[in-house]
């Protein structure tokens, strides 16, 4: 029974992280929803870049970063992210 409790607790933590990350991603998606392409610029030591992506890809990137910052892998909840973003 202890392993079951530990598994439920781990899943609860993962879903809490998903909820937090999804709120961030939803905000990014809502900001760019009407655009077909989102352009982003950035710089690093000795380089600069310009990227072009769809609003859903920008939302995924924000989600991915947020999950990583919380110590989880976004790949574990990718299907849930896709399903919820399409609603």
Secondary structure, 3 states (H helix, E strand, C coil): CHHHHHHHHHHHHHHHHHHHHHHHHHHHHHHHCCCCCEEEEEEECCEEEEEEECHHHHHHHHHHHHHHHCCCCHHHHHHHHHHHHCC
